Amino acid sequence: MLLEWIWDWHFYDVEDELKTLQSEVIKRVETLFMKKYQGNKSAFAKACLCDEKTIRKILNREQFLSVNLAFRISRALDITMSELFEGLMLKK
């Protein structure tokens, strides 16, 4: 029972932290996307080599970014993936 509680507590702590990091990355994407694509999700999706629905879900925070998609988004925004994640850190 105690181990189950510790596992649940640790899992939710990590999950919350990942959601916070994801939200920060998406804020960065939104800012750069608006600047470069003036809100044109279709053009952005085409540059990212993905479906417009995927972009919409990410911007609405309904879908998490995969590493693959984060890489393609970074390229479409003319930045490196390192720049996209710069300064973000998980707690230990």
C-alpha positions in Angstrom: 0.0 0.0 0.0 2.8 2.4 0.9 4.7 1.6 -2.2 1.6 2.1 -4.3 1.1 5.5 -2.7 4.7 6.5 -3.3 4.5 5.4 -7.0 1.3 7.3 -7.5 2.7 10.4 -5.9 5.9 10.2 -7.9 4.1 9.6 -11.2 1.7 12.5 -10.8 4.6 14.8 -9.8 6.5 13.9 -13.0 3.3 14.1 -15.1 2.6 17.6 -13.8 6.1 18.7 -14.5 6.0 17.3 -18.1 2.7 19.1 -18.7 4.3 22.3 -17.5 7.3 21.8 -19.8 5.1 21.0 -22.7 3.0 24.1 -22.1 6.2 26.3 -22.1 7.4 24.7 -25.4 4.0 25.3 -27.0 4.1 28.9 -25.9 7.4 29.3 -27.6 6.1 27.6 -30.8 3.0 29.8 -30.8 5.1 33.0 -30.5 7.4 32.0 -33.4 4.6 30.5 -35.4 2.6 33.8 -35.2 5.7 35.8 -36.2 6.7 33.6 -39.1 3.4 32.3 -40.4 1.0 35.1 -39.2 -1.4 32.4 -37.8 -1.6 30.4 -41.1 -1.9 26.9 -39.7 -2.1 25.4 -43.1 1.2 26.8 -44.3 2.8 25.9 -41.0 1.6 22.3 -41.2 2.9 22.0 -44.7 6.3 23.2 -43.6 6.2 20.8 -40.7 5.2 17.9 -43.0 2.2 17.1 -40.9 -1.6 17.5 -41.0 -3.2 20.8 -40.1 -5.3 19.0 -37.5 -2.1 17.9 -35.7 -0.9 21.6 -35.5 -4.3 22.7 -34.2 -4.3 20.0 -31.5 -0.8 20.9 -30.4 -1.6 24.6 -30.2 -4.8 23.8 -28.3 -2.8 21.6 -26.0 -4.8 18.5 -26.9 -1.8 16.6 -28.2 1.8 16.2 -26.9 4.8 16.8 -29.1 6.8 13.8 -30.1 10.5 14.2 -30.6 10.0 13.8 -34.3 7.4 16.5 -34.6 9.4 18.9 -32.3 12.3 18.5 -34.7 10.1 19.2 -37.8 8.5 22.2 -36.0 11.9 23.6 -35.1 13.0 23.3 -38.7 9.8 25.0 -40.0 10.5 27.8 -37.5 14.1 28.1 -38.6 15.5 27.3 -35.2 17.3 24.3 -33.8 15.5 21.9 -31.4 18.0 22.9 -28.8 16.8 26.5 -29.1 13.2 25.3 -28.8 14.0 23.6 -25.5 16.7 26.1 -24.3 16.6 26.7 -20.5 13.9 24.2 -19.8 14.8 21.7 -17.1 13.1 18.9 -15.2 13.4 18.9 -11.5 15.4 16.0 -10.0 
